[in-house]
């Protein structure tokens, strides 16, 4: 079977995203021909990959495959194009599969973990969001507040631990795990812990404080 070359370059957002994320995907995303990973099913089964893991990667590809989104503000922009590939495992945590190639040379890759979390595979598996939906929601939120905030303050290293988040509430739609978003009055805070945890590099800990958000 060939790749899907019939898809429109103008993507329809997957069902289940917030209105903000749907607008972000449809206004800023591009859909390129997605890789047909089902053609590898028999070969992967022969290599001992469980059918359930192949089906899980194929379901990801049906939902996200071939979707190119604007760069993320961290992780050197995130995956260039969302695409599944051959499942890998079993590791101590279980089976996983790639979520898309990096935009630049990186010390880690983007991976979908055994429970569906979106994360990075560095020195250790580090889940960032509990699903790819959460990753996309975080991109949409960063795009939104980047347009509407009066000021954006970058905080790095141990200073992140000193941020006062009293009175802030977690933003649920980003499904934050290692990375989190917090909402206060006319302000939001994004905390990116993934590289610090996954690479064992505390200096990579970073946060962005968006103040005066009026939109």
Phi, psi and omega in degrees: 000146181269169174295157177283103181257005185266351185293142175291144176289349179262105190283146166268130182293140177300149178296142174107347178283159176291161176305320179298314181291324177299315179298319180299311181297313186284333180271331188242345183273161174228135178257120176255164180307126182274149178288133179271094184279347180295337179293344179266002189305308183297318180295319180291323176299319179296335179274004176090012178280127182298144180302323181297326180287324175295318178296324180293318177294322179294323178295320175300316182295322178297323184276318190240345189303132177084005181269120176256127181239160177302157183298145172286156180286355181217179180058036181048037172096349180080188180300142177292313176221132177289123180203133174277163176209194186304125175299145181238142178156195351279132172267182180301327182274346183118197182273149176216171175211153181297148180254354181148155184282152179287155177284329181223171177295127185229163177273007181204169175239167178264130194222148169259120186280180185297336179257011178091000180291149175263127183201194180241144178254093182252231173293339176212154176291126184230103178286130180266314181225150186288352174202168175295329174306316180297321177300313181293321176299322180292323176297316180296320180292319178297320178296317182296308184287334175296332178278327192254345182288143176285323178221150175232122182247128178265129180239134185229160174061216185294343178295337178297323182292344181268358180298135179269106181255015175298132182089354177264152176237145178296144176275110190292327187292340179280351175052049187292139173241269175288322175262141183219155172239143182230137182246128173237193180287113180059026179205155174223152178231127175254128180243119182253102182256353190303311181291322179298319181282310186291325181263354184063039185233090182304333181294342180277354178296133185211151175221155173236128178253117181256113183248153179067040179281115185250346183267000000 
